[in-house]
Amino acid sequence: MSDNQYPVAPAVVRLPRYTKAEQDEILGDGDDPFGVAAAGLTWLPKEEHFGIRHGDRLVAHTGLLRLPVGIGDTRTEVVGVGGVAVAPDMQGQGLARLVVTAALDHARTMGPQHALLFCRPPLVPLYQRLGWHPLDEDVLVEQPETRLVTMPLRTMVTPLHDKVQWPSGPVRLFSLPM
């Protein structure tokens, strides 16, 4: 077994905060750690944070934020999932699955019926394996200076409770994306 392999599944912990230094600990301090800078978007910080440590090092993270959304004529809320990160040297060990699953377990206590995330197209298969579904509709998101833009990344949703379905209709996030 290599040094990176866990003999048993690692524990996901709720983090009291998630700082830029902790993000850098996971992903390094590059200018575009999530590969989305070209989208030119302003993002909201998450409010709830979950992580996995390997020794003293934070190696995985997922953040949550409750957000207002319009779907068709219905105005509701979703739990936005973002900041999903796994240290490059720890990828392929199921850490994303563990930290996202733990975050979604908490999201189920937050009230909304669905969780929503935005991802780069190469990550769609990963999230589909975790039970997420890509939306076919464009999603409008707010940006500074009251701009409304079409989200250039892939939007995916997952139900947080049994027997709920994503409504049909145009989707608008009434906030910055998460």
C-alpha contacts under 8 A as a table, 3 or more apart, distances in Angstrom:
res1	aa1	res2	aa2	distance
1	M	4	N	7.98
1	M	5	Q	6.19
2	S	5	Q	5.56
4	N	89	D	7.60
4	N	90	M	6.26
5	Q	93	Q	7.23
6	Y	9	A	6.29
6	Y	10	P	6.79
10	P	52	I	6.90
10	P	53	R	7.78
10	P	54	H	7.99
11	A	52	I	6.32
11	A	53	R	7.83
12	V	50	F	6.55
12	V	51	G	5.51
12	V	52	I	4.92
12	V	53	R	7.81
12	V	98	L	7.06
12	V	99	V	6.05
12	V	102	A	6.78
13	V	50	F	5.61
13	V	51	G	5.42
13	V	52	I	6.29
14	R	48	E	7.85
14	R	49	H	5.89
14	R	50	F	4.47
14	R	51	G	6.40
15	L	18	Y	6.84
15	L	48	E	7.64
15	L	49	H	5.17
15	L	50	F	5.37
15	L	51	G	6.43
16	P	48	E	7.95
16	P	49	H	7.05
17	R	48	E	7.70
17	R	49	H	6.51
18	Y	22	E	6.21
18	Y	23	Q	7.27
18	Y	49	H	6.58
19	T	22	E	5.12
19	T	23	Q	6.34
20	K	23	Q	4.97
20	K	24	D	6.09
21	A	24	D	4.99
21	A	25	E	6.14
22	E	25	E	4.84
22	E	26	I	6.53
22	E	58	L	6.90
23	Q	26	I	5.26
23	Q	27	L	6.05
23	Q	28	G	7.36
23	Q	29	D	7.99
24	D	27	L	5.11
24	D	28	G	4.31
24	D	29	D	4.79
24	D	30	G	7.94
25	E	28	G	5.82
25	E	29	D	7.85
25	E	57	R	7.29
25	E	58	L	6.55
25	E	59	V	7.42
26	I	58	L	6.18
26	I	59	V	5.10
26	I	60	A	6.53
26	I	85	A	6.99
26	I	86	V	6.33
26	I	87	A	4.62
26	I	88	P	7.82
27	L	30	G	7.80
27	L	33	P	6.11
27	L	85	A	7.12
27	L	86	V	7.18
27	L	87	A	5.46
27	L	88	P	6.95
28	G	33	P	7.25
29	D	33	P	7.29
30	G	33	P	5.63
32	D	35	G	5.26
32	D	36	V	6.70
32	D	37	A	5.79
34	F	37	A	7.75
34	F	85	A	7.99
35	G	38	A	7.64
35	G	120	R	7.80
36	V	39	A	5.57
36	V	40	G	7.68
36	V	120	R	7.44
37	A	40	G	5.54
37	A	41	L	7.25
39	A	152	P	6.46
39	A	153	L	7.75
41	L	143	Q	7.05
42	T	143	Q	6.37
42	T	144	P	7.40
42	T	176	L	6.71
42	T	177	P	7.35
43	W	176	L	5.80
43	W	177	P	5.23
43	W	178	M	5.30
44	L	176	L	5.92
44	L	177	P	6.01
44	L	178	M	4.81
45	P	65	L	7.99
45	P	178	M	6.55
46	K	49	H	7.18
46	K	63	G	5.27
46	K	64	L	5.27
46	K	65	L	5.14
46	K	82	G	7.22
46	K	83	G	7.77
46	K	178	M	6.76
47	E	63	G	6.89
47	E	64	L	5.94
47	E	65	L	5.40
48	E	63	G	5.49
48	E	64	L	4.99
48	E	65	L	6.56
49	H	61	H	7.04
49	H	62	T	5.93
49	H	63	G	4.49
49	H	64	L	6.48
49	H	103	A	7.71
50	F	61	H	5.56
50	F	62	T	5.34
50	F	63	G	6.33
50	F	99	V	6.45
50	F	102	A	7.41
50	F	103	A	6.28
51	G	58	L	6.86
51	G	59	V	7.40
51	G	60	A	5.24
51	G	61	H	4.30
51	G	62	T	6.51
51	G	99	V	6.24
52	I	58	L	5.92
52	I	59	V	5.79
52	I	60	A	5.06
52	I	61	H	6.68
52	I	95	L	7.64
52	I	99	V	6.98
53	R	56	D	6.31
53	R	57	R	5.36
53	R	58	L	4.36
53	R	59	V	5.53
53	R	60	A	7.13
54	H	57	R	5.29
54	H	58	L	6.37
54	H	59	V	6.36
58	L	61	H	7.85
59	V	85	A	7.89
59	V	86	V	5.68
59	V	87	A	5.11
59	V	90	M	7.10
60	A	84	V	7.45
60	A	85	A	5.35
60	A	86	V	4.32
60	A	87	A	6.34
60	A	95	L	6.63
60	A	96	A	6.97
60	A	99	V	6.97
61	H	83	G	6.78
61	H	84	V	5.47
61	H	85	A	5.21
61	H	86	V	6.71
61	H	96	A	7.94
61	H	99	V	6.44
62	T	81	V	7.05
62	T	82	G	6.14
62	T	83	G	5.40
62	T	84	V	4.39
62	T	85	A	6.67
62	T	99	V	6.16
62	T	100	V	6.06
62	T	103	A	6.71
63	G	81	V	5.78
63	G	82	G	5.26
63	G	83	G	5.58
63	G	84	V	6.84
63	G	103	A	7.30
64	L	79	V	6.43
64	L	80	G	5.53
64	L	81	V	4.78
64	L	82	G	6.39
64	L	103	A	7.19
64	L	107	A	7.53
65	L	79	V	5.59
65	L	80	G	5.03
65	L	81	V	6.70
65	L	178	M	7.22
66	R	77	E	6.74
66	R	78	V	5.88
66	R	79	V	4.48
66	R	80	G	5.92
66	R	110	M	7.85
66	R	112	P	7.96
67	L	77	E	5.38
67	L	78	V	5.44
67	L	79	V	6.10
67	L	80	G	6.42
67	L	173	L	7.47
67	L	174	F	7.47
67	L	175	S	7.10
68	P	75	R	7.29
68	P	76	T	5.90
68	P	77	E	4.41
68	P	78	V	6.54
68	P	173	L	6.25
68	P	174	F	5.42
68	P	175	S	6.99
69	V	75	R	5.85
69	V	76	T	5.47
69	V	77	E	5.39
69	V	78	V	6.74
69	V	171	V	7.12
69	V	172	R	5.62
69	V	173	L	4.45
69	V	174	F	5.46
70	G	73	D	6.83
70	G	74	T	5.60
70	G	75	R	4.34
70	G	76	T	6.16
70	G	170	P	7.70
70	G	171	V	5.60
70	G	172	R	5.04
70	G	173	L	6.41
70	G	174	F	7.30
71	I	74	T	5.30
71	I	75	R	6.39
71	I	76	T	7.70
71	I	167	P	6.58
71	I	168	S	6.86
71	I	169	G	5.57
71	I	170	P	5.58
71	I	171	V	4.62
71	I	172	R	6.63
72	G	167	P	7.55
72	G	168	S	6.42
72	G	169	G	4.03
72	G	170	P	5.03
72	G	171	V	6.53
73	D	169	G	7.71
76	T	112	P	7.82
77	E	112	P	5.63
77	E	113	Q	7.89
78	V	112	P	5.20
78	V	113	Q	6.75
78	V	114	H	5.36
78	V	115	A	5.37
78	V	116	L	6.49
79	V	107	A	6.53
79	V	110	M	7.78
79	V	112	P	6.39
79	V	114	H	6.45
79	V	115	A	4.54
79	V	116	L	6.21
80	G	115	A	5.70
80	G	116	L	4.98
80	G	117	L	5.81
80	G	178	M	6.12
81	V	84	V	7.68
81	V	115	A	6.71
81	V	116	L	6.05
81	V	117	L	5.10
81	V	178	M	6.92
82	G	117	L	6.25
82	G	118	F	7.45
82	G	178	M	5.77
84	V	96	A	7.26
84	V	100	V	7.54
85	A	96	A	7.23
86	V	90	M	6.57
86	V	91	Q	6.09
86	V	95	L	6.86
86	V	96	A	6.40
87	A	90	M	5.27
87	A	91	Q	6.39
88	P	91	Q	5.42
90	M	93	Q	6.51
90	M	95	L	7.76
91	Q	94	G	7.34
91	Q	95	L	7.11
92	G	95	L	7.57
94	G	97	R	5.25
94	G	98	L	6.33
95	L	98	L	5.02
95	L	99	V	6.12
96	A	99	V	5.34
96	A	100	V	5.89
97	R	100	V	5.35
97	R	101	T	5.86
97	R	130	L	6.63
98	L	101	T	5.22
98	L	102	A	6.20
99	V	102	A	5.20
99	V	103	A	6.18
100	V	103	A	5.04
100	V	104	L	6.10
101	T	104	L	5.08
101	T	105	D	6.16
102	A	105	D	5.05
102	A	106	H	6.53
103	A	106	H	5.20
103	A	107	A	6.14
104	L	107	A	4.63
104	L	108	R	6.23
104	L	115	A	7.81
104	L	160	L	7.25
105	D	108	R	5.42
105	D	109	T	7.39
106	H	109	T	5.49
106	H	110	M	7.03
107	A	110	M	5.15
107	A	111	G	7.62
107	A	112	P	7.89
107	A	115	A	7.64
107	A	160	L	7.20
108	R	111	G	6.57
108	R	112	P	7.41
108	R	113	Q	7.71
108	R	160	L	5.38
108	R	161	H	6.95
112	P	115	A	7.62
112	P	160	L	7.49
113	Q	159	P	6.06
113	Q	160	L	5.28
113	Q	161	H	6.17
113	Q	164	V	6.96
114	H	157	V	6.65
114	H	158	T	5.67
114	H	159	P	4.43
114	H	160	L	5.05
114	H	161	H	7.67
114	H	166	W	7.52
115	A	157	V	5.55
115	A	158	T	5.39
115	A	159	P	6.37
115	A	160	L	6.55
116	L	155	T	7.08
116	L	156	M	5.70
116	L	157	V	4.44
116	L	158	T	6.67
117	L	155	T	5.84
117	L	156	M	5.39
117	L	157	V	6.48
117	L	178	M	7.69
118	F	153	L	5.76
118	F	154	R	5.42
118	F	155	T	4.62
118	F	156	M	6.26
119	C	123	L	6.31
119	C	124	V	6.93
119	C	153	L	5.52
119	C	154	R	5.23
119	C	155	T	6.63
119	C	156	M	7.73
120	R	123	L	5.66
120	R	124	V	7.10
120	R	153	L	5.54
120	R	154	R	6.09
121	P	124	V	5.40
121	P	153	L	7.13
121	P	154	R	6.11
122	P	125	P	7.04
123	L	126	L	5.33
123	L	127	Y	6.53
124	V	127	Y	5.28
124	V	128	Q	6.08
124	V	134	P	7.54
124	V	154	R	7.59
125	P	128	Q	4.95
125	P	129	R	6.22
126	L	129	R	5.27
126	L	130	L	6.60
127	Y	130	L	4.88
127	Y	131	G	6.47
127	Y	132	W	5.35
127	Y	133	H	7.79
128	Q	131	G	5.06
128	Q	132	W	4.71
128	Q	133	H	6.03
128	Q	134	P	7.91
129	R	132	W	7.27
131	G	158	T	6.56
132	W	156	M	5.99
132	W	157	V	5.42
132	W	158	T	4.76
133	H	156	M	5.21
133	H	157	V	5.31
133	H	158	T	6.20
134	P	154	R	6.96
134	P	155	T	5.81
134	P	156	M	4.19
134	P	157	V	6.45
135	L	138	D	7.72
135	L	154	R	7.68
135	L	155	T	5.73
135	L	156	M	5.66
135	L	157	V	7.11
137	E	169	G	7.75
137	E	170	P	6.43
137	E	171	V	7.12
138	D	150	T	6.43
138	D	151	M	6.98
138	D	170	P	7.17
138	D	171	V	6.93
139	V	150	T	5.66
139	V	151	M	5.57
139	V	155	T	7.33
139	V	170	P	7.11
139	V	171	V	4.97
139	V	172	R	5.54
139	V	173	L	7.24
140	L	148	L	6.34
140	L	149	V	5.42
140	L	150	T	4.50
140	L	151	M	5.88
140	L	171	V	6.40
140	L	172	R	4.58
140	L	173	L	6.06
141	V	148	L	5.69
141	V	149	V	5.52
141	V	150	T	6.30
141	V	151	M	6.28
141	V	172	R	5.97
141	V	173	L	4.88
141	V	174	F	6.61
141	V	175	S	6.40
141	V	176	L	6.02
141	V	177	P	6.26
142	E	146	T	6.71
142	E	147	R	5.87
142	E	148	L	4.66
142	E	149	V	6.38
142	E	173	L	6.80
142	E	174	F	6.32
142	E	175	S	5.18
142	E	176	L	4.87
142	E	177	P	7.26
143	Q	146	T	6.12
143	Q	147	R	5.03
143	Q	148	L	6.01
143	Q	149	V	7.07
143	Q	175	S	7.58
143	Q	176	L	5.61
144	P	147	R	6.00
151	M	154	R	7.59
151	M	155	T	7.85
157	V	166	W	7.89
159	P	162	D	7.24
159	P	164	V	6.26
159	P	165	Q	6.90
159	P	166	W	7.53
160	L	164	V	7.95
161	H	164	V	6.25
173	L	176	L	7.32
173	L	177	P	7.24
